[in-house]
Amino acid sequence: METDKKSLWELLWDYDPNGLLVVDSAMIVKIVNPALCKMFKVVPESIIGKNVNEFIDDIEDFQYVLRSNEVIRAKEKEYSVYDIFVKKVVFPIKDQDIVACIMVDTTHESKQKNEMLKIKRETLDKVNQVVDKQMKVAQEIAGLLGETTAETKISLLKLMDMLKQENT
C-alpha cells in the first residue's frame, strides 16, 4: 500500500503543471519537477546539488522562510532572463529543515495585462494629442473671431460716426 501512495505522489510531482522546487538550509537544490525545469529551461542534473542562486536570482524569499518559518503566498515575480512571470508560494518544511516553493506560470496572463496597459497608454496619448489639437484650433478660431469682431466693431463705429456727422 505504501508503494502505491509513493508512486501516486511521484506521478503528481511529475505531472503537476506548476514548478516545484525544494532547497535545504544551505540553499542547495534538493528536488525539482519537470514543470520547473521547463520554466527555467534546465535539466534536473544541471541544478540538483547546486546553489539555487545559480539559476534563480532572488533567494531572499527562501532565506526569509527558512529563518521565520512563515509562508509567503502568491508573490508575483518576473524572471526576465527566462521570459516568465510566476506567482509563487514559498513554505518551510520544518522537521526536514528545507524550504519548498510552488511556482505557477502566469506568463500568458501577465503579457496580456502588459499589452492591455500598453494599449491604454497609447490610447491616452492619442486622446491627449487630439485634445491638444482641438484646443489649438479653438484658439485659432477664437483669434479669428476676435479679429473679425474687432474689425466689424471698427466699421460700425466709423459708420455711426459718419451717420452722426450727417445728422448734425
Backbone as CSV, one residue per row, in Angstrom:
resi,resn,N_x,N_y,N_z,CA_x,CA_y,CA_z,C_x,C_y,C_z
1,MET,0.823,-1.196,0.000,0.000,0.000,0.000,0.864,1.256,0.000
2,GLU,1.930,1.249,0.785,2.847,2.401,0.852,3.473,2.668,-0.515
3,THR,3.796,1.624,-1.252,4.392,1.768,-2.580,3.413,2.475,-3.517
4,ASP,2.118,2.111,-3.435,1.116,2.754,-4.281,1.035,4.245,-3.982
5,LYS,1.041,4.623,-2.707,0.985,6.037,-2.332,2.197,6.778,-2.855
6,LYS,3.366,6.154,-2.699,4.583,6.817,-3.156,4.553,7.014,-4.672
7,SER,4.123,6.010,-5.394,4.099,6.158,-6.842,3.052,7.191,-7.270
8,LEU,1.950,7.268,-6.522,0.944,8.287,-6.829,1.526,9.683,-6.588
9,TRP,2.217,9.878,-5.469,2.843,11.178,-5.192,3.904,11.504,-6.239
10,GLU,4.653,10.506,-6.638,5.657,10.725,-7.685,4.993,11.123,-8.993
11,LEU,3.869,10.485,-9.305,3.128,10.846,-10.517,2.605,12.280,-10.425
12,LEU,2.050,12.626,-9.275,1.566,14.004,-9.091,2.706,14.997,-9.253
13,TRP,3.836,14.678,-8.671,5.017,15.542,-8.756,5.435,15.727,-10.221
14,ASP,5.456,14.624,-10.942,5.891,14.674,-12.340,4.897,15.380,-13.255
15,TYR,3.594,15.246,-12.969,2.573,15.790,-13.858,2.021,17.144,-13.426
16,ASP,2.404,17.607,-12.257,1.924,18.917,-11.783,2.392,19.989,-12.773
17,PRO,1.477,20.810,-13.281,1.873,21.849,-14.240,2.613,23.017,-13.580
18,ASN,2.605,23.054,-12.259,3.314,24.109,-11.536,4.751,23.681,-11.263
19,GLY,5.643,24.660,-11.254,7.034,24.362,-10.937,7.175,24.098,-9.457
20,LEU,7.867,23.023,-9.115,8.082,22.659,-7.721,9.581,22.569,-7.472
21,LEU,10.008,23.209,-6.371,11.433,23.299,-6.060,11.606,23.155,-4.558
22,VAL,12.618,22.375,-4.165,12.928,22.215,-2.747,14.414,22.497,-2.557
23,VAL,14.717,23.349,-1.549,16.111,23.648,-1.205,16.326,23.361,0.279
24,ASP,17.583,23.067,0.621,17.880,22.843,2.034,18.320,24.154,2.686
25,SER,18.732,24.081,3.939,19.089,25.293,4.685,20.320,25.997,4.124
26,ALA,21.137,25.296,3.353,22.305,25.909,2.719,21.969,26.435,1.324
27,MET,20.674,26.420,0.990,20.173,26.888,-0.308,20.627,25.999,-1.465
28,ILE,20.854,24.730,-1.162,21.220,23.749,-2.180,19.937,23.101,-2.694
29,VAL,19.811,23.028,-4.008,18.625,22.445,-4.635,18.613,20.944,-4.362
30,LYS,17.503,20.482,-3.784,17.354,19.069,-3.469,16.474,18.351,-4.488
31,ILE,15.373,18.998,-4.859,14.405,18.354,-5.753,13.794,19.414,-6.671
32,VAL,13.562,19.045,-7.915,12.803,19.873,-8.866,11.885,18.952,-9.645
33,ASN,10.812,19.526,-10.172,9.937,18.695,-11.001,10.076,19.115,-12.469
34,PRO,9.535,18.335,-13.384,9.669,18.645,-14.811,9.119,20.025,-15.199
35,ALA,8.023,20.456,-14.575,7.449,21.760,-14.927,8.421,22.896,-14.599
36,LEU,9.095,22.811,-13.460,10.072,23.848,-13.103,11.230,23.830,-14.094
37,CYS,11.681,22.650,-14.451,12.782,22.542,-15.420,12.395,23.163,-16.757
38,LYS,11.151,22.948,-17.154,10.676,23.534,-18.412,10.630,25.064,-18.310
39,MET,10.114,25.575,-17.172,10.033,27.030,-16.982,11.407,27.696,-17.067
40,PHE,12.385,27.083,-16.424,13.713,27.682,-16.323,14.699,27.116,-17.342
41,LYS,14.176,26.299,-18.245,14.969,25.759,-19.354,16.249,25.075,-18.858
42,VAL,16.064,24.177,-17.895,17.185,23.426,-17.330,16.811,21.945,-17.253
43,VAL,17.816,21.127,-17.037,17.572,19.710,-16.764,17.897,19.483,-15.291
44,PRO,17.206,18.555,-14.644,17.419,18.357,-13.202,18.891,18.159,-12.825
45,GLU,19.614,17.415,-13.637,21.017,17.122,-13.322,21.880,18.383,-13.263
46,SER,21.465,19.424,-13.979,22.287,20.638,-14.008,22.079,21.535,-12.788
47,ILE,21.004,21.297,-12.008,20.767,22.176,-10.851,20.661,21.453,-9.515
48,ILE,20.306,20.169,-9.513,20.221,19.439,-8.247,21.631,19.324,-7.660
49,GLY,21.724,19.685,-6.377,23.018,19.656,-5.701,23.784,20.965,-5.811
50,LYS,23.216,21.924,-6.543,23.879,23.238,-6.702,23.099,24.288,-5.932
51,ASN,23.737,25.432,-5.703,23.079,26.536,-5.001,21.959,27.081,-5.884
52,VAL,20.823,27.347,-5.277,19.643,27.804,-6.018,19.919,29.121,-6.750
53,ASN,20.821,29.963,-6.219,21.078,31.255,-6.879,21.870,31.111,-8.177
54,GLU,22.235,29.895,-8.539,22.893,29.693,-9.829,21.905,29.771,-10.988
55,PHE,20.602,29.623,-10.689,19.625,29.770,-11.767,18.448,30.658,-11.394
56,ILE,18.306,31.007,-10.117,17.274,31.950,-9.682,17.980,33.104,-8.984
57,ASP,17.704,34.311,-9.460,18.451,35.473,-8.967,17.991,36.020,-7.618
58,ASP,16.900,35.521,-7.080,16.416,36.051,-5.798,16.166,34.912,-4.818
59,ILE,17.073,34.754,-3.895,16.900,33.686,-2.913,16.453,34.243,-1.561
60,GLU,16.184,35.551,-1.520,15.787,36.179,-0.258,14.524,35.543,0.316
61,ASP,13.566,35.206,-0.545,12.324,34.589,-0.063,12.607,33.254,0.618
62,PHE,13.487,32.454,0.026,13.832,31.165,0.607,14.501,31.366,1.970
63,GLN,15.432,32.308,2.022,16.136,32.581,3.273,15.182,33.105,4.348
64,TYR,14.275,33.991,3.946,13.305,34.544,4.893,12.418,33.440,5.472
65,VAL,11.905,32.579,4.619,11.025,31.496,5.061,11.788,30.541,5.981
66,LEU,13.030,30.266,5.654,13.835,29.374,6.493,14.034,29.975,7.892
67,ARG,14.327,31.291,7.946,14.544,31.979,9.237,13.260,32.132,10.034
68,SER,12.197,32.549,9.368,10.973,32.946,10.069,9.945,31.818,10.237
69,ASN,10.096,30.769,9.460,9.092,29.698,9.420,7.720,30.209,8.995
70,GLU,7.683,31.306,8.265,6.429,31.857,7.744,6.278,31.471,6.276
71,VAL,5.043,31.449,5.838,4.735,31.121,4.444,4.598,32.423,3.654
72,ILE,5.179,32.456,2.473,4.971,33.575,1.545,3.987,33.074,0.506
73,ARG,2.851,33.767,0.389,1.780,33.311,-0.509,1.612,34.244,-1.706
74,ALA,1.448,33.660,-2.858,1.060,34.362,-4.088,1.906,35.593,-4.381
75,LYS,3.185,35.494,-4.178,4.081,36.598,-4.518,4.384,36.537,-6.011
76,GLU,4.184,37.674,-6.685,4.446,37.708,-8.125,5.903,38.053,-8.382
77,LYS,6.459,37.415,-9.385,7.862,37.635,-9.706,8.074,37.439,-11.199
78,GLU,8.870,38.329,-11.774,9.258,38.168,-13.178,10.693,37.680,-13.223
79,TYR,10.928,36.659,-14.002,12.279,36.178,-14.276,12.557,36.511,-15.737
80,SER,13.032,37.718,-15.968,13.183,38.225,-17.337,14.195,37.411,-18.140
81,VAL,15.198,36.855,-17.483,16.187,36.036,-18.195,15.511,34.837,-18.858
82,TYR,14.466,34.320,-18.204,13.759,33.143,-18.717,12.450,33.525,-19.418
83,ASP,12.147,34.821,-19.451,10.933,35.343,-20.085,9.673,34.710,-19.486
84,ILE,9.637,34.656,-18.143,8.463,34.111,-17.470,8.052,34.994,-16.291
85,PHE,6.759,34.951,-16.002,6.185,35.559,-14.806,5.592,34.416,-14.000
86,VAL,5.781,34.464,-12.683,5.205,33.419,-11.832,4.553,34.043,-10.609
87,LYS,3.619,33.287,-10.053,3.123,33.544,-8.706,3.671,32.395,-7.895
88,LYS,4.327,32.744,-6.797,4.946,31.656,-6.056,4.492,31.620,-4.608
89,VAL,4.506,30.417,-4.084,4.251,30.167,-2.671,5.518,29.493,-2.151
90,VAL,6.075,30.083,-1.104,7.289,29.533,-0.515,6.951,29.164,0.925
91,PHE,7.251,27.932,1.302,6.867,27.494,2.651,7.928,26.563,3.246
92,PRO,8.047,26.616,4.574,9.042,25.758,5.235,8.486,24.362,5.497
93,ILE,9.367,23.394,5.487,9.044,22.059,5.977,10.003,21.869,7.150
94,LYS,9.516,22.286,8.302,10.353,22.470,9.495,11.105,21.211,9.913
95,ASP,10.414,20.087,9.976,11.072,18.882,10.502,12.181,18.365,9.583
96,GLN,12.206,18.832,8.345,13.252,18.427,7.403,14.298,19.520,7.185
97,ASP,14.063,20.717,7.749,14.954,21.874,7.584,15.140,22.209,6.096
98,ILE,13.997,22.199,5.394,14.018,22.535,3.970,12.920,23.552,3.679
99,VAL,13.034,24.160,2.512,12.039,25.120,2.048,11.549,24.643,0.682
100,ALA,10.247,24.666,0.513,9.654,24.269,-0.763,9.026,25.492,-1.425
101,CYS,8.990,25.448,-2.732,8.424,26.564,-3.496,7.572,25.997,-4.627
102,ILE,6.366,26.526,-4.734,5.481,26.189,-5.844,5.389,27.429,-6.719
103,MET,5.674,27.293,-7.994,5.618,28.421,-8.926,4.552,28.158,-9.982
104,VAL,3.572,29.051,-10.028,2.510,28.966,-11.020,2.882,29.910,-12.165
105,ASP,2.988,29.372,-13.347,3.369,30.177,-14.511,2.206,31.087,-14.915
106,THR,2.399,32.395,-14.774,1.381,33.386,-15.150,1.863,34.240,-16.320
107,THR,2.790,33.709,-17.088,3.385,34.470,-18.196,2.334,34.967,-19.172
108,HIS,1.444,34.088,-19.592,0.427,34.461,-20.582,-0.450,35.599,-20.056
109,GLU,-0.936,35.447,-18.825,-1.801,36.462,-18.233,-1.049,37.786,-18.048
110,SER,0.188,37.704,-17.607,0.981,38.922,-17.381,1.259,39.642,-18.693
111,LYS,1.556,38.883,-19.731,1.805,39.510,-21.035,0.535,40.163,-21.567
112,GLN,-0.616,39.502,-21.375,-1.882,40.105,-21.794,-2.136,41.398,-21.014
113,LYS,-1.898,41.366,-19.727,-2.093,42.541,-18.872,-1.175,43.679,-19.315
114,ASN,0.090,43.358,-19.582,1.038,44.375,-20.036,0.648,44.933,-21.403
115,GLU,0.152,44.073,-22.282,-0.289,44.524,-23.606,-1.491,45.458,-23.478
116,MET,-2.414,45.113,-22.578,-3.581,45.959,-22.349,-3.158,47.313,-21.775
117,LEU,-2.215,47.313,-20.856,-1.700,48.574,-20.299,-1.046,49.422,-21.388
118,LYS,-0.306,48.763,-22.270,0.344,49.468,-23.380,-0.710,50.109,-24.282
119,ILE,-1.759,49.359,-24.605,-2.836,49.886,-25.449,-3.520,51.058,-24.763
120,LYS,-3.771,50.945,-23.465,-4.399,52.043,-22.721,-3.524,53.289,-22.743
121,ARG,-2.215,53.102,-22.520,-1.290,54.254,-22.554,-1.289,54.909,-23.933
122,GLU,-1.212,54.088,-24.983,-1.208,54.624,-26.345,-2.509,55.362,-26.641
123,THR,-3.634,54.817,-26.187,-4.931,55.462,-26.391,-4.984,56.794,-25.662
124,LEU,-4.504,56.824,-24.430,-4.466,58.089,-23.675,-3.598,59.122,-24.377
125,ASP,-2.457,58.683,-24.904,-1.585,59.605,-25.644,-2.299,60.171,-26.867
126,LYS,-3.000,59.297,-27.605,-3.736,59.747,-28.801,-4.837,60.744,-28.417
127,VAL,-5.597,60.417,-27.370,-6.667,61.314,-26.917,-6.070,62.657,-26.514
128,ASN,-4.954,62.620,-25.803,-4.291,63.856,-25.380,-3.858,64.677,-26.600
129,GLN,-3.327,64.017,-27.621,-2.924,64.718,-28.849,-4.128,65.351,-29.537
130,VAL,-5.246,64.625,-29.615,-6.465,65.140,-30.254,-6.979,66.357,-29.487
131,VAL,-7.013,66.265,-28.156,-7.489,67.389,-27.347,-6.575,68.593,-27.529
132,ASP,-5.265,68.364,-27.539,-4.325,69.474,-27.770,-4.575,70.128,-29.124
133,LYS,-4.803,69.306,-30.148,-5.056,69.824,-31.489,-6.374,70.618,-31.514
134,GLN,-7.408,70.065,-30.848,-8.691,70.763,-30.785,-8.549,72.110,-30.077
135,MET,-7.770,72.135,-29.005,-7.570,73.391,-28.274,-6.843,74.410,-29.147
136,LYS,-5.867,73.957,-29.899,-5.129,74.853,-30.782,-6.062,75.428,-31.853
137,VAL,-6.884,74.559,-32.449,-7.839,75.011,-33.471,-8.848,75.976,-32.855
138,ALA,-9.339,75.657,-31.642,-10.299,76.537,-30.969,-9.679,77.905,-30.697
139,GLN,-8.405,77.917,-30.307,-7.721,79.190,-30.067,-7.574,79.978,-31.372
140,GLU,-7.260,79.264,-32.451,-7.135,79.937,-33.748,-8.481,80.510,-34.173
141,ILE,-9.552,79.716,-34.005,-10.895,80.193,-34.364,-11.268,81.388,-33.510
142,ALA,-10.994,81.292,-32.206,-11.309,82.408,-31.307,-10.526,83.649,-31.709
143,GLY,-9.268,83.450,-32.104,-8.461,84.590,-32.551,-9.049,85.230,-33.801
144,LEU,-9.439,84.368,-34.758,-10.031,84.886,-35.990,-11.359,85.586,-35.708
145,LEU,-12.189,84.979,-34.854,-13.462,85.611,-34.490,-13.221,86.943,-33.802
146,GLY,-12.220,86.953,-32.933,-11.891,88.207,-32.241,-11.465,89.278,-33.230
147,GLU,-10.637,88.898,-34.179,-10.186,89.860,-35.189,-11.363,90.384,-36.011
148,THR,-12.196,89.455,-36.506,-13.311,89.900,-37.349,-14.325,90.703,-36.545
149,THR,-14.516,90.325,-35.276,-15.434,91.097,-34.429,-14.887,92.498,-34.218
150,ALA,-13.594,92.584,-33.983,-12.969,93.906,-33.801,-13.080,94.724,-35.076
151,GLU,-12.839,94.104,-36.223,-12.946,94.817,-37.500,-14.383,95.281,-37.726
152,THR,-15.355,94.405,-37.408,-16.768,94.766,-37.555,-17.104,95.940,-36.658
153,LYS,-16.615,95.884,-35.414,-16.900,96.968,-34.477,-16.298,98.278,-34.976
154,ILE,-15.088,98.230,-35.473,-14.456,99.451,-36.004,-15.266,99.987,-37.166
155,SER,-15.691,99.080,-38.066,-16.506,99.513,-39.205,-17.818,100.112,-38.729
156,LEU,-18.459,99.493,-37.740,-19.708,100.024,-37.196,-19.493,101.388,-36.549
157,LEU,-18.411,101.527,-35.800,-18.117,102.816,-35.154,-17.904,103.902,-36.217
158,LYS,-17.184,103.552,-37.273,-16.968,104.531,-38.354,-18.295,104.897,-39.004
159,LEU,-19.136,103.867,-39.218,-20.439,104.099,-39.819,-21.298,104.981,-38.918
160,MET,-21.248,104.705,-37.594,-22.011,105.509,-36.648,-21.516,106.951,-36.644
161,ASP,-20.208,107.140,-36.710,-19.637,108.483,-36.748,-20.096,109.195,-38.013
162,MET,-20.085,108.480,-39.128,-20.499,109.100,-40.375,-21.983,109.505,-40.306
163,LEU,-22.820,108.611,-39.712,-24.228,108.911,-39.579,-24.449,110.113,-38.661
164,LYS,-23.691,110.195,-37.575,-23.802,111.318,-36.655,-23.416,112.611,-37.358
165,GLN,-22.359,112.550,-38.148,-21.921,113.778,-38.852,-22.958,114.195,-39.866
166,GLU,-23.637,113.269,-40.522,-24.647,113.619,-41.492,-25.851,114.245,-40.803
167,ASN,-26.173,113.750,-39.616,-27.333,114.235,-38.887,-27.073,115.588,-38.220
168,THR,-25.888,115.988,-38.090,-25.607,117.272,-37.469,-25.310,118.345,-38.447
